[in-house]
């Protein structure tokens, strides 16, 4: 399921630099909880510089968190989970050829780059809307518990 969505993203935005989508998708799929629903998937590079093109990641936005996953070339993998309590804000930058999305968390800034610039509004909407929905739901639950 995640692989198909990543592939659809890559077909829609072919100028985005990303490969090994199937391997990265397997890592993300492995960490999806049974009660989570996948809302949006995209592929990109996780780095600060556009000329570094060998760090492809799959980004999965679920109804509970943001997942950043990469299958390493030889062995192992890298997995990052950003929950709503760790999420600070989002920055979108567009350059001449590609764009970047920076997810600011409590611990780090996750820089996602080499994204076709036409995909940036779609990605921003998916991340922002999901994080707002999660925070509203958390606030609703916490107010209900304190009454």
C-alpha positions as CSV (number, residue, x, y, z in Angstrom):
1,X,0.0,0.0,0.0
2,X,2.7,2.5,0.9
3,X,4.8,1.5,-2.1
4,X,1.9,2.1,-4.5
5,X,1.3,5.6,-3.0
6,X,5.1,6.4,-3.2
7,X,5.1,5.2,-6.8
8,X,2.1,7.3,-7.6
9,X,3.8,10.4,-6.1
10,X,6.9,9.7,-8.1
11,X,4.9,9.3,-11.3
12,X,3.0,12.6,-10.6
13,X,6.2,14.4,-9.8
14,X,8.9,12.7,-11.8
15,X,11.5,15.5,-11.3
16,X,11.7,14.6,-7.6
17,X,14.9,12.7,-7.0
18,X,14.2,9.4,-5.3
19,X,14.9,5.7,-5.9
20,X,14.7,2.3,-4.1
21,X,11.1,3.2,-3.2
22,X,10.1,-0.5,-2.7
23,X,12.8,-1.1,-0.1
24,X,12.1,2.1,1.8
25,X,8.4,1.4,1.7
26,X,8.9,-1.9,3.4
27,X,10.5,-0.3,6.4
28,X,7.7,2.3,6.7
29,X,5.1,-0.5,6.3
30,X,6.8,-2.5,9.0
31,X,6.3,0.3,11.5
32,X,2.7,1.2,10.8
33,X,0.5,0.4,13.8
34,X,-2.7,-1.6,13.2
35,X,-4.9,1.4,14.3
36,X,-3.1,3.9,12.0
37,X,-4.4,5.1,8.7
38,X,-2.0,6.2,5.9
39,X,-3.1,9.6,4.6
40,X,-0.3,10.7,2.3
41,X,3.1,9.3,1.1
42,X,5.9,11.0,-0.7
43,X,9.6,10.3,-1.5
44,X,12.5,12.7,-1.3
45,X,16.1,13.2,-0.2
46,X,16.9,13.8,3.5
47,X,19.7,16.3,3.4
48,X,20.6,20.0,3.4
49,X,22.2,20.3,0.0
50,X,20.5,19.6,-3.4
51,X,23.7,18.0,-4.8
52,X,23.6,15.2,-2.2
53,X,21.3,12.8,-4.0
54,X,22.0,9.5,-2.3
55,X,19.8,9.7,0.8
56,X,16.3,8.8,-0.5
57,X,13.6,8.4,2.2
58,X,9.9,7.6,2.2
59,X,7.7,10.0,4.2
60,X,4.4,8.6,5.4
61,X,1.8,10.8,7.0
62,X,-0.7,8.9,9.0
63,X,-3.6,10.0,11.1
64,X,-1.3,9.9,14.2
65,X,2.3,10.9,13.2
66,X,4.8,11.5,10.4
67,X,7.1,8.5,9.6
68,X,10.5,9.0,7.9
69,X,12.0,5.7,6.7
70,X,15.0,4.5,4.7
71,X,16.4,1.1,4.0
72,X,20.2,1.3,4.1
73,X,22.1,0.1,1.1
74,X,23.9,-2.9,2.6
75,X,22.2,-3.6,5.9
76,X,19.9,-2.0,8.5
77,X,17.5,0.9,8.2
78,X,16.8,4.3,9.6
79,X,13.3,5.2,11.0
80,X,12.1,8.4,12.5
81,X,8.7,9.0,14.0
82,X,7.4,12.5,14.6
83,X,4.3,12.7,16.9
84,X,2.2,15.8,17.4
85,X,3.8,16.6,20.8
86,X,7.2,16.6,19.1
87,X,6.1,18.7,16.1
88,X,6.9,22.4,16.2
89,X,6.4,23.8,12.7
90,X,7.0,23.5,9.0
91,X,9.0,25.5,6.5
92,X,8.7,25.2,2.8
93,X,11.4,26.6,0.5
94,X,11.3,26.7,-3.3
95,X,14.5,27.0,-5.4
96,X,15.1,27.2,-9.1
97,X,14.8,23.4,-9.7
98,X,13.6,21.8,-6.5
99,X,12.1,22.5,-3.2
100,X,12.7,21.7,0.4
101,X,10.4,20.9,3.3
102,X,11.8,21.4,6.8
103,X,10.0,19.7,9.7
104,X,11.0,21.4,12.9
105,X,10.7,19.1,15.9
106,X,11.7,19.4,19.5
107,X,14.9,17.5,19.0
108,X,15.9,18.3,15.4
109,X,15.0,19.9,12.1
110,X,14.3,17.2,9.4
111,X,15.3,18.6,6.0
112,X,13.6,16.9,3.1
113,X,14.9,18.1,-0.3
114,X,15.1,17.5,-4.0
115,X,11.3,17.6,-4.3
116,X,9.7,18.8,-7.5
117,X,8.5,22.3,-6.7
118,X,5.0,21.6,-8.0
119,X,4.6,19.1,-5.2
120,X,5.4,21.5,-2.4
121,X,1.8,22.9,-1.8
122,X,0.4,19.3,-1.7
123,X,3.0,18.2,0.8
124,X,2.6,21.3,3.0
125,X,-1.2,20.8,3.1
126,X,-0.9,17.1,4.0
127,X,1.5,17.7,6.8
128,X,-0.1,20.9,8.2
129,X,-3.7,19.6,8.1
130,X,-2.7,16.3,9.7
131,X,-0.8,17.9,12.5
132,X,-3.6,20.4,13.2
133,X,-6.2,17.6,13.2
134,X,-4.1,15.5,15.6
135,X,-3.6,18.5,18.0
136,X,-7.3,19.4,17.9
137,X,-8.1,15.8,18.7
138,X,-5.6,15.7,21.5
139,X,-6.9,18.9,23.0
140,X,-10.4,17.6,22.8
141,X,-9.5,14.4,24.6
142,X,-7.5,16.3,27.3
143,X,-10.4,18.7,28.0
144,X,-12.7,15.7,28.3
145,X,-10.5,14.0,30.8
146,X,-10.2,17.1,33.1
147,X,-14.0,17.7,33.4
